[in-house]
Amino acid sequence: MLCERLARSLRIPDIVLFLLLGMIARPVLWQMLGIAPSSLAIRVGLLLGAAILVFEGGHAVDRSALAEVYVGATLLATLGVFLSFAVVAVSAHLAFGLSWPVAALCGAILAATDPASVAPLLEDVRVVARLQDLLLLESAANDATSAALAVSLQGGIAAP
């Protein structure tokens, strides 16, 4: 609640403060608890957290509106992810000098949007209900495309 109030007073989305808090608190908590970043507990926690986020995102979509926005959301969740992937990969390579494989992996990881971050933004910005449904469905569906792309690239990078 404190982050939400602070975000409202700063006029920024609360997800930004939650992300910053997580980035700051994570290493401190891991060290205090004596948990290695590669431990089974962290992997299970991340897996459960991802499952909860995907469930919550799907729960936020108006099921009666799916038929109206299905085609647009599918196009955005596939072609849109590949376009975002390409733009981020080229930008990461040119701006930061990353190798192409690493830049491509960054592009794949950053191409996805998540309903947990899109939904609060849509609450702050007034949009037509159909567009809101389209964006929520697309943000829930594009995780799979982005994850498949990232895992494929990671496998290609790790292969000898």
N, C-alpha and C positions, 0 to 999 in steps of 0.2 A: 504494500500500500504506500509505503514511503517513496518508492521509485515512481509509482504512478503519479503521486502528488507532485514530486519534483519535476517529472517530465511535463506534466500539465503546466506548471509554473514557468518552465523553460520553453514551452511550446514546441517540444520535440516528441516524437513517438516514444512511448515507454519501452519498447523493445530495444531501443538504442541503449538506454541505461541498464536494462537487464543483461544485454550482451557485454557491456563494459564491466559490470559487476562480476559476471561469470569469468571473464578473462582475468580479472584481478584476483578474485577469490580462489579460483581453481588451483593454481600452484601452491598457494598458502595452505589450503585445506588438504591437498594431497601430502604435503610435507608434514603437517601436523598429525595426520592420520597414519603416516608411514606407508602410503600406498604408492606403488610404482605406476607411472602412466601406462605401462603396457600390461598391467595385471589383469587377471580374469575379472576381478570386481569392477574395474573400469569398463572393460568390454561389455559385461552384462549390463551395467548401468547405462551405457550409451545405447545399447540395443533396446532396452526397455524404454528409455527416453524417446528414442526415434519412433518406436511403436506407439507410444502415447501421443506424440505430436501428429503422426499420420492419422490415428483414430480421431483425434480432436479436429483435425482439418477436414476430414471426411464428414464428421458430424456437423460441421458448420455449414455445409453445402445444402441448399434447399433442394431436396430430392425431386420435387414436382417440377422444378425448372431445368433439370438435367437434360431433358429432351431438346429444349430450346437452345442450349449452349454447348451441347456435346461436341458438335463438329468444330466449332471455333476453339473450344478448350483443347481438343485433341490436336489440332494444328499448332496451337501455341505450345503445347506440352511436348511436341516432337520437333517441328521445324523451328519454333521459337528457341528451344533449348540449343539446337545445333547452331543457330545464328548467334546466340549469346556466347556459346562455347567458342566459336570462331573469333568473334570480336575480342573477347577477353584473352584468348590465347595469343593472338597477334599483338594486342596491346602489351601483354606481359612480356612477350619476347622483345618487342621494339623498345618499350619504355624502361624495362628493368634488366634487359640483357639475359633473360632466362633462356636456357636451352629449349629447343622446340618441344621435346618430350615433357619437360617440367612445365613449360608454359601451357601446353595442351592439357595436362592434368589440372592445373589451376583453372583453366577455362571450364573444364568439365565439372569441377567441384563448385565453382561460383555461378554456374549457369542456372542452377535451381533456385526457386523461391519457395518459401514455406508458408502454409496457411497460418501458422502461429505468428508470423510477422506480417502477412498481408491483411489478415482479418482486423487487427487493431488499427492499421492504417486506413482501411475502408470505413471504419467507424468515425474517424476524424474528417474524412473527405466525403462529401455527399456525392454519390454516384447513382445512376439509374440502377434499379434492382437487377435487371438482366446483366448489366456489365459487372456488377458485384458478384453475381452467381458465376459468370464466366471466369473472372479472376480467381475466385476461390477454388473452383474446380480445376482450373489450370495449375494453380499453385500446389494443389494436392497431387495432381497427376504427373507433374514434371519431375518430381523427386525420383521416380523410377527411371525415367529416361536419363537424367543426369547421373544417377548412381550406376546404371549399366555402362554408361560411357566412361565414367571415372574408373570403375573396376576393370573394364577392358583395357584402358590406357595404362593403368597401374600394372596389370599383368604383362602388357607389352614392354613396359619399361623395366620390370623386374626380370624378364626372361633373358637368359644369357645370349 
